[in-house]
Amino acid sequence: MESLQFISTTPEKLANLISEGVRLELQQLRKELLHENANDELLTREETCELLSINPSTLWAWTNRGVIKAYGISGSRRYYKRSEIMKALKQLKK
């Protein structure tokens, strides 16, 4: 593991560096999620859980309640449409 030392960095500067890095990553994620070709992409259960930052039991509950629709192609495999996942997300009031 590589070590990193911050000798002349204040806690505020470090917080700003971290915030900027997170902001850039979120911008990139947003671009990927809104990409036109990505909207019809089928996601596995694992990919859907990772995208929504939830565990499989939550995904199962949401699927059973009709919050998110699952598609089956064969056997026990379930897939979710990225476009439907994005529509299921609701904007919170500010």
A tleap script that builds the chain and sets N, CA, C and O, in Angstrom:
source leaprc.protein.ff14SB
mol = sequence {
  NMET GLU SER LEU GLN PHE ILE SER THR THR
  PRO GLU LYS LEU ALA ASN LEU ILE SER GLU
  GLY VAL ARG LEU GLU LEU GLN GLN LEU ARG
  LYS GLU LEU LEU HIE GLU ASN ALA ASN ASP
  GLU LEU LEU THR ARG GLU GLU THR CYS GLU
  LEU LEU SER ILE ASN PRO SER THR LEU TRP
  ALA TRP THR ASN ARG GLY VAL ILE LYS ALA
  TYR GLY ILE SER GLY SER ARG ARG TYR TYR
  LYS ARG SER GLU ILE MET LYS ALA LEU LYS
  GLN LEU LYS CLYS
}
set mol.1.N position { 0.846 -1.172 0.000 }
set mol.1.CA position { 0.000 0.000 0.000 }
set mol.1.C position { 0.893 1.236 0.000 }
set mol.1.O position { 1.865 1.314 0.751 }
set mol.2.N position { 0.558 2.179 -0.832 }
set mol.2.CA position { 1.320 3.411 -0.953 }
set mol.2.C position { 0.895 4.397 0.137 }
set mol.2.O position { -0.296 4.559 0.405 }
set mol.3.N position { 1.875 5.052 0.762 }
set mol.3.CA position { 1.535 6.027 1.794 }
set mol.3.C position { 1.592 7.429 1.205 }
set mol.3.O position { 2.308 7.692 0.238 }
set mol.4.N position { 0.817 8.321 1.815 }
set mol.4.CA position { 0.718 9.691 1.350 }
set mol.4.C position { 0.775 10.598 2.561 }
set mol.4.O position { 0.082 10.368 3.552 }
set mol.5.N position { 1.604 11.633 2.481 }
set mol.5.CA position { 1.733 12.567 3.597 }
set mol.5.C position { 1.310 13.957 3.145 }
set mol.5.O position { 1.655 14.402 2.050 }
set mol.6.N position { 0.568 14.625 3.995 }
set mol.6.CA position { 0.145 15.994 3.747 }
set mol.6.C position { 0.861 16.883 4.746 }
set mol.6.O position { 0.420 17.041 5.884 }
set mol.7.N position { 1.965 17.459 4.312 }
set mol.7.CA position { 2.799 18.224 5.231 }
set mol.7.C position { 2.276 19.641 5.422 }
set mol.7.O position { 2.113 20.093 6.555 }
set mol.8.N position { 2.015 20.342 4.331 }
set mol.8.CA position { 1.597 21.736 4.466 }
set mol.8.C position { 0.151 21.936 4.036 }
set mol.8.O position { -0.222 23.028 3.609 }
set mol.9.N position { -0.660 20.903 4.144 }
set mol.9.CA position { -2.065 20.998 3.758 }
set mol.9.C position { -2.926 21.135 5.004 }
set mol.9.O position { -2.823 20.347 5.944 }
set mol.10.N position { -3.766 22.142 4.989 }
set mol.10.CA position { -4.681 22.342 6.109 }
set mol.10.C position { -5.871 21.403 5.953 }
set mol.10.O position { -6.128 20.906 4.857 }
set mol.11.N position { -6.583 21.161 7.021 }
set mol.11.CA position { -7.792 20.332 6.912 }
set mol.11.C position { -8.792 20.901 5.900 }
set mol.11.O position { -9.479 20.148 5.210 }
set mol.12.N position { -8.868 22.227 5.817 }
set mol.12.CA position { -9.787 22.856 4.868 }
set mol.12.C position { -9.367 22.577 3.423 }
set mol.12.O position { -10.209 22.291 2.572 }
set mol.13.N position { -8.058 22.660 3.151 }
set mol.13.CA position { -7.568 22.373 1.802 }
set mol.13.C position { -7.814 20.910 1.436 }
set mol.13.O position { -8.197 20.602 0.307 }
set mol.14.N position { -7.594 20.027 2.384 }
set mol.14.CA position { -7.830 18.611 2.143 }
set mol.14.C position { -9.316 18.356 1.866 }
set mol.14.O position { -9.664 17.599 0.959 }
set mol.15.N position { -10.172 18.983 2.639 }
set mol.15.CA position { -11.618 18.840 2.425 }
set mol.15.C position { -12.009 19.362 1.045 }
set mol.15.O position { -12.850 18.764 0.374 }
set mol.16.N position { -11.414 20.462 0.618 }
set mol.16.CA position { -11.710 21.020 -0.703 }
set mol.16.C position { -11.234 20.087 -1.814 }
set mol.16.O position { -11.925 19.910 -2.818 }
set mol.17.N position { -10.053 19.488 -1.635 }
set mol.17.CA position { -9.540 18.544 -2.629 }
set mol.17.C position { -10.468 17.336 -2.756 }
set mol.17.O position { -10.773 16.888 -3.862 }
set mol.18.N position { -10.903 16.826 -1.631 }
set mol.18.CA position { -11.810 15.673 -1.634 }
set mol.18.C position { -13.142 16.058 -2.273 }
set mol.18.O position { -13.672 15.312 -3.097 }
set mol.19.N position { -13.678 17.203 -1.904 }
set mol.19.CA position { -14.953 17.658 -2.464 }
set mol.19.C position { -14.872 17.820 -3.977 }
set mol.19.O position { -15.798 17.439 -4.692 }
set mol.20.N position { -13.785 18.374 -4.462 }
set mol.20.CA position { -13.612 18.573 -5.899 }
set mol.20.C position { -13.535 17.222 -6.619 }
set mol.20.O position { -14.124 17.052 -7.687 }
set mol.21.N position { -12.817 16.277 -6.042 }
set mol.21.CA position { -12.730 14.946 -6.633 }
set mol.21.C position { -14.077 14.258 -6.699 }
set mol.21.O position { -14.418 13.644 -7.710 }
set mol.22.N position { -14.844 14.358 -5.627 }
set mol.22.CA position { -16.177 13.755 -5.595 }
set mol.22.C position { -17.082 14.442 -6.613 }
set mol.22.O position { -17.842 13.771 -7.312 }
set mol.23.N position { -17.012 15.754 -6.705 }
set mol.23.CA position { -17.837 16.508 -7.652 }
set mol.23.C position { -17.551 16.065 -9.088 }
set mol.23.O position { -18.476 15.859 -9.874 }
set mol.24.N position { -16.274 15.921 -9.427 }
set mol.24.CA position { -15.909 15.501 -10.776 }
set mol.24.C position { -16.403 14.088 -11.078 }
set mol.24.O position { -16.883 13.818 -12.179 }
set mol.25.N position { -16.287 13.195 -10.109 }
set mol.25.CA position { -16.768 11.825 -10.295 }
set mol.25.C position { -18.284 11.791 -10.476 }
set mol.25.O position { -18.792 11.033 -11.302 }
set mol.26.N position { -19.011 12.609 -9.707 }
set mol.26.CA position { -20.466 12.659 -9.844 }
set mol.26.C position { -20.879 13.225 -11.195 }
set mol.26.O position { -21.858 12.765 -11.783 }
set mol.27.N position { -20.158 14.204 -11.688 }
set mol.27.CA position { -20.437 14.744 -13.020 }
set mol.27.C position { -20.259 13.668 -14.087 }
set mol.27.O position { -21.080 13.546 -14.997 }
set mol.28.N position { -19.194 12.897 -13.973 }
set mol.28.CA position { -18.945 11.819 -14.930 }
set mol.28.C position { -20.039 10.763 -14.854 }
set mol.28.O position { -20.505 10.278 -15.885 }
set mol.29.N position { -20.449 10.407 -13.651 }
set mol.29.CA position { -21.522 9.426 -13.475 }
set mol.29.C position { -22.814 9.937 -14.091 }
set mol.29.O position { -23.529 9.186 -14.755 }
set mol.30.N position { -23.111 11.191 -13.877 }
set mol.30.CA position { -24.333 11.780 -14.442 }
set mol.30.C position { -24.305 11.711 -15.960 }
set mol.30.O position { -25.311 11.367 -16.581 }
set mol.31.N position { -23.165 12.034 -16.569 }
set mol.31.CA position { -23.039 11.958 -18.022 }
set mol.31.C position { -23.294 10.536 -18.507 }
set mol.31.O position { -23.985 10.330 -19.505 }
set mol.32.N position { -22.741 9.567 -17.804 }
set mol.32.CA position { -22.927 8.171 -18.192 }
set mol.32.C position { -24.374 7.739 -18.056 }
set mol.32.O position { -24.895 7.031 -18.917 }
set mol.33.N position { -25.029 8.161 -16.981 }
set mol.33.CA position { -26.415 7.766 -16.749 }
set mol.33.C position { -27.367 8.415 -17.739 }
set mol.33.O position { -28.382 7.823 -18.108 }
set mol.34.N position { -27.048 9.611 -18.164 }
set mol.34.CA position { -27.921 10.326 -19.079 }
set mol.34.C position { -27.579 10.065 -20.547 }
set mol.34.O position { -28.265 10.554 -21.445 }
set mol.35.N position { -26.538 9.309 -20.782 }
set mol.35.CA position { -26.126 9.010 -22.148 }
set mol.35.C position { -27.261 8.296 -22.868 }
set mol.35.O position { -27.828 7.339 -22.340 }
set mol.36.N position { -27.588 8.746 -24.045 }
set mol.36.CA position { -28.737 8.236 -24.785 }
set mol.36.C position { -28.685 6.736 -25.012 }
set mol.36.O position { -29.704 6.060 -24.875 }
set mol.37.N position { -27.530 6.205 -25.354 }
set mol.37.CA position { -27.421 4.768 -25.623 }
set mol.37.C position { -27.510 3.925 -24.362 }
set mol.37.O position { -27.834 2.740 -24.436 }
set mol.38.N position { -27.229 4.510 -23.217 }
set mol.38.CA position { -27.236 3.746 -21.970 }
set mol.38.C position { -28.637 3.547 -21.426 }
set mol.38.O position { -28.841 2.691 -20.566 }
set mol.39.N position { -29.614 4.318 -21.905 }
set mol.39.CA position { -30.956 4.268 -21.342 }
set mol.39.C position { -31.666 2.941 -21.571 }
set mol.39.O position { -32.504 2.558 -20.755 }
set mol.40.N position { -31.367 2.236 -22.633 }
set mol.40.CA position { -32.027 0.967 -22.908 }
set mol.40.C position { -31.198 -0.232 -22.458 }
set mol.40.O position { -31.545 -1.378 -22.743 }
set mol.41.N position { -30.127 0.034 -21.771 }
set mol.41.CA position { -29.235 -1.018 -21.312 }
set mol.41.C position { -29.919 -1.876 -20.248 }
set mol.41.O position { -30.610 -1.361 -19.369 }
set mol.42.N position { -29.714 -3.196 -20.342 }
set mol.42.CA position { -30.214 -4.108 -19.319 }
set mol.42.C position { -29.130 -4.313 -18.278 }
set mol.42.O position { -27.965 -4.531 -18.613 }
set mol.43.N position { -29.520 -4.241 -17.017 }
set mol.43.CA position { -28.592 -4.406 -15.906 }
set mol.43.C position { -28.943 -5.663 -15.126 }
set mol.43.O position { -30.117 -6.004 -14.982 }
set mol.44.N position { -27.932 -6.347 -14.625 }
set mol.44.CA position { -28.159 -7.500 -13.756 }
set mol.44.C position { -28.604 -7.010 -12.382 }
set mol.44.O position { -28.596 -5.810 -12.107 }
set mol.45.N position { -28.984 -7.935 -11.541 }
set mol.45.CA position { -29.353 -7.558 -10.168 }
set mol.45.C position { -28.184 -6.870 -9.472 }
set mol.45.O position { -28.353 -5.852 -8.801 }
set mol.46.N position { -27.003 -7.442 -9.644 }
set mol.46.CA position { -25.814 -6.887 -8.981 }
set mol.46.C position { -25.523 -5.474 -9.475 }
set mol.46.O position { -25.225 -4.584 -8.679 }
set mol.47.N position { -25.608 -5.269 -10.783 }
set mol.47.CA position { -25.357 -3.944 -11.355 }
set mol.47.C position { -26.401 -2.937 -10.888 }
set mol.47.O position { -26.079 -1.779 -10.619 }
set mol.48.N position { -27.656 -3.381 -10.792 }
set mol.48.CA position { -28.725 -2.502 -10.333 }
set mol.48.C position { -28.516 -2.105 -8.877 }
set mol.48.O position { -28.700 -0.943 -8.513 }
set mol.49.N position { -28.134 -3.067 -8.050 }
set mol.49.CA position { -27.859 -2.778 -6.638 }
set mol.49.C position { -26.705 -1.790 -6.512 }
set mol.49.O position { -26.753 -0.869 -5.697 }
set mol.50.N position { -25.680 -1.987 -7.313 }
set mol.50.CA position { -24.519 -1.092 -7.269 }
set mol.50.C position { -24.908 0.313 -7.737 }
set mol.50.O position { -24.493 1.302 -7.134 }
set mol.51.N position { -25.699 0.404 -8.806 }
set mol.51.CA position { -26.125 1.694 -9.331 }
set mol.51.C position { -26.923 2.473 -8.296 }
set mol.51.O position { -26.738 3.679 -8.141 }
set mol.52.N position { -27.814 1.780 -7.588 }
set mol.52.CA position { -28.683 2.433 -6.610 }
set mol.52.C position { -28.097 2.453 -5.200 }
set mol.52.O position { -28.681 3.048 -4.294 }
set mol.53.N position { -26.964 1.818 -5.013 }
set mol.53.CA position { -26.326 1.706 -3.691 }
set mol.53.C position { -27.289 1.098 -2.670 }
set mol.53.O position { -27.488 1.630 -1.578 }
set mol.54.N position { -27.879 -0.032 -3.062 }
set mol.54.CA position { -28.795 -0.750 -2.175 }
set mol.54.C position { -28.356 -2.210 -2.098 }
set mol.54.O position { -27.510 -2.654 -2.875 }
set mol.55.N position { -28.936 -2.950 -1.156 }
set mol.55.CA position { -28.608 -4.366 -1.071 }
set mol.55.C position { -29.665 -5.181 -1.821 }
set mol.55.O position { -30.742 -4.664 -2.116 }
set mol.56.N position { -29.371 -6.438 -2.130 }
set mol.56.CA position { -30.304 -7.258 -2.916 }
set mol.56.C position { -31.682 -7.420 -2.286 }
set mol.56.O position { -32.672 -7.529 -3.009 }
set mol.57.N position { -31.772 -7.439 -0.973 }
set mol.57.CA position { -33.089 -7.583 -0.345 }
set mol.57.C position { -33.955 -6.353 -0.588 }
set mol.57.O position { -35.172 -6.473 -0.732 }
set mol.58.N position { -33.350 -5.184 -0.634 }
set mol.58.CA position { -34.097 -3.959 -0.945 }
set mol.58.C position { -34.583 -3.999 -2.388 }
set mol.58.O position { -35.728 -3.645 -2.669 }
set mol.59.N position { -33.718 -4.428 -3.301 }
set mol.59.CA position { -34.114 -4.544 -4.698 }
set mol.59.C position { -35.263 -5.534 -4.847 }
set mol.59.O position { -36.206 -5.281 -5.597 }
set mol.60.N position { -35.193 -6.639 -4.151 }
set mol.60.CA position { -36.252 -7.651 -4.180 }
set mol.60.C position { -37.571 -7.043 -3.699 }
set mol.60.O position { -38.616 -7.246 -4.318 }
set mol.61.N position { -37.516 -6.292 -2.586 }
set mol.61.CA position { -38.723 -5.668 -2.034 }
set mol.61.C position { -39.303 -4.640 -3.010 }
set mol.61.O position { -40.516 -4.596 -3.217 }
set mol.62.N position { -38.455 -3.831 -3.597 }
set mol.62.CA position { -38.917 -2.820 -4.559 }
set mol.62.C position { -39.525 -3.475 -5.790 }
set mol.62.O position { -40.499 -2.970 -6.347 }
set mol.63.N position { -38.956 -4.596 -6.217 }
set mol.63.CA position { -39.489 -5.318 -7.376 }
set mol.63.C position { -40.860 -5.885 -7.036 }
set mol.63.O position { -41.780 -5.800 -7.850 }
set mol.64.N position { -41.011 -6.455 -5.858 }
set mol.64.CA position { -42.303 -7.027 -5.445 }
set mol.64.C position { -43.377 -5.964 -5.267 }
set mol.64.O position { -44.555 -6.230 -5.507 }
set mol.65.N position { -42.985 -4.761 -4.848 }
set mol.65.CA position { -43.945 -3.660 -4.676 }
set mol.65.C position { -44.223 -2.938 -5.985 }
set mol.65.O position { -45.108 -2.084 -6.038 }
set mol.66.N position { -43.493 -3.260 -7.034 }
set mol.66.CA position { -43.719 -2.619 -8.321 }
set mol.66.C position { -42.998 -1.297 -8.502 }
set mol.66.O position { -43.273 -0.567 -9.454 }
set mol.67.N position { -42.081 -0.980 -7.603 }
set mol.67.CA position { -41.309 0.250 -7.728 }
set mol.67.C position { -40.406 0.169 -8.950 }
set mol.67.O position { -40.267 1.139 -9.695 }
set mol.68.N position { -39.795 -0.990 -9.150 }
set mol.68.CA position { -38.913 -1.248 -10.284 }
set mol.68.C position { -39.367 -2.566 -10.921 }
set mol.68.O position { -39.653 -3.537 -10.220 }
set mol.69.N position { -39.428 -2.588 -12.234 }
set mol.69.CA position { -39.867 -3.785 -12.947 }
set mol.69.C position { -38.670 -4.645 -13.335 }
set mol.69.O position { -37.665 -4.143 -13.839 }
set mol.70.N position { -38.794 -5.948 -13.091 }
set mol.70.CA position { -37.742 -6.902 -13.457 }
set mol.70.C position { -38.166 -7.659 -14.708 }
set mol.70.O position { -39.351 -7.892 -14.946 }
set mol.71.N position { -37.171 -8.035 -15.496 }
set mol.71.CA position { -37.401 -8.804 -16.715 }
set mol.71.C position { -36.608 -10.093 -16.613 }
set mol.71.O position { -35.447 -10.085 -16.201 }
set mol.72.N position { -37.231 -11.197 -16.986 }
set mol.72.CA position { -36.556 -12.485 -16.956 }
set mol.72.C position { -36.335 -12.999 -18.361 }
set mol.72.O position { -37.237 -12.954 -19.198 }
set mol.73.N position { -35.151 -13.481 -18.615 }
set mol.73.CA position { -34.846 -14.042 -19.923 }
set mol.73.C position { -34.789 -15.557 -19.829 }
set mol.73.O position { -35.329 -16.263 -20.680 }
set mol.74.N position { -34.133 -16.049 -18.792 }
set mol.74.CA position { -34.054 -17.498 -18.628 }
set mol.74.C position { -33.871 -17.829 -17.155 }
set mol.74.O position { -33.174 -17.123 -16.426 }
set mol.75.N position { -34.496 -18.895 -16.736 }
set mol.75.CA position { -34.304 -19.371 -15.369 }
set mol.75.C position { -34.557 -18.315 -14.313 }
set mol.75.O position { -35.569 -17.616 -14.341 }
set mol.76.N position { -33.632 -18.211 -13.389 }
set mol.76.CA position { -33.797 -17.270 -12.282 }
set mol.76.C position { -33.092 -15.942 -12.529 }
set mol.76.O position { -33.036 -15.101 -11.632 }
set mol.77.N position { -32.562 -15.742 -13.710 }
set mol.77.CA position { -31.887 -14.480 -14.013 }
set mol.77.C position { -32.908 -13.366 -14.184 }
set mol.77.O position { -33.923 -13.525 -14.862 }
set mol.78.N position { -32.615 -12.235 -13.553 }
set mol.78.CA position { -33.476 -11.062 -13.649 }
set mol.78.C position { -32.651 -9.893 -14.134 }
set mol.78.O position { -31.485 -9.733 -13.774 }
set mol.79.N position { -33.290 -9.074 -14.965 }
set mol.79.CA position { -32.631 -7.903 -15.511 }
set mol.79.C position { -33.519 -6.692 -15.307 }
set mol.79.O position { -34.739 -6.810 -15.188 }
set mol.80.N position { -32.896 -5.533 -15.269 }
set mol.80.CA position { -33.599 -4.275 -15.048 }
set mol.80.C position { -33.168 -3.282 -16.108 }
set mol.80.O position { -31.990 -3.212 -16.455 }
set mol.81.N position { -34.120 -2.509 -16.627 }
set mol.81.CA position { -33.803 -1.508 -17.632 }
set mol.81.C position { -33.312 -0.243 -16.946 }
set mol.81.O position { -33.952 0.279 -16.034 }
set mol.82.N position { -32.163 0.238 -17.404 }
set mol.82.CA position { -31.594 1.454 -16.825 }
set mol.82.C position { -32.572 2.627 -16.948 }
set mol.82.O position { -32.704 3.417 -16.013 }
set mol.83.N position { -33.253 2.750 -18.083 }
set mol.83.CA position { -34.178 3.862 -18.284 }
set mol.83.C position { -35.320 3.822 -17.262 }
set mol.83.O position { -35.744 4.866 -16.767 }
set mol.84.N position { -35.814 2.627 -16.946 }
set mol.84.CA position { -36.898 2.509 -15.964 }
set mol.84.C position { -36.400 2.793 -14.554 }
set mol.84.O position { -37.132 3.344 -13.731 }
set mol.85.N position { -35.161 2.420 -14.276 }
set mol.85.CA position { -34.581 2.724 -12.965 }
set mol.85.C position { -34.479 4.234 -12.788 }
set mol.85.O position { -34.806 4.771 -11.730 }
set mol.86.N position { -34.019 4.913 -13.842 }
set mol.86.CA position { -33.859 6.362 -13.753 }
set mol.86.C position { -35.215 7.054 -13.604 }
set mol.86.O position { -35.324 8.057 -12.899 }
set mol.87.N position { -36.253 6.523 -14.268 }
set mol.87.CA position { -37.597 7.104 -14.130 }
set mol.87.C position { -38.159 6.870 -12.735 }
set mol.87.O position { -38.934 7.681 -12.229 }
set mol.88.N position { -37.766 5.756 -12.112 }
set mol.88.CA position { -38.270 5.431 -10.776 }
set mol.88.C position { -37.681 6.365 -9.714 }
set mol.88.O position { -38.266 6.551 -8.647 }
set mol.89.N position { -36.530 6.944 -10.017 }
set mol.89.CA position { -35.929 7.883 -9.070 }
set mol.89.C position { -36.750 9.161 -9.091 }
set mol.89.O position { -37.066 9.681 -10.160 }
set mol.90.N position { -37.091 9.664 -7.928 }
set mol.90.CA position { -37.910 10.865 -7.840 }
set mol.90.C position { -37.077 12.014 -7.281 }
set mol.90.O position { -36.260 11.841 -6.377 }
set mol.91.N position { -37.315 13.187 -7.851 }
set mol.91.CA position { -36.583 14.362 -7.377 }
set mol.91.C position { -37.151 14.789 -6.026 }
set mol.91.O position { -38.365 14.867 -5.839 }
set mol.92.N position { -36.251 15.061 -5.099 }
set mol.92.CA position { -36.649 15.510 -3.780 }
set mol.92.C position { -36.848 17.024 -3.794 }
set mol.92.O position { -36.181 17.743 -4.539 }
set mol.93.N position { -37.764 17.491 -2.970 }
set mol.93.CA position { -37.961 18.929 -2.865 }
set mol.93.C position { -36.776 19.560 -2.184 }
set mol.93.O position { -36.203 18.981 -1.261 }
set mol.94.N position { -36.404 20.744 -2.631 }
set mol.94.CA position { -35.242 21.442 -2.041 }
set mol.94.C position { -35.648 22.207 -0.822 }
set mol.94.O position { -34.811 22.854 -0.193 }
savepdb mol mol.pdb
quit
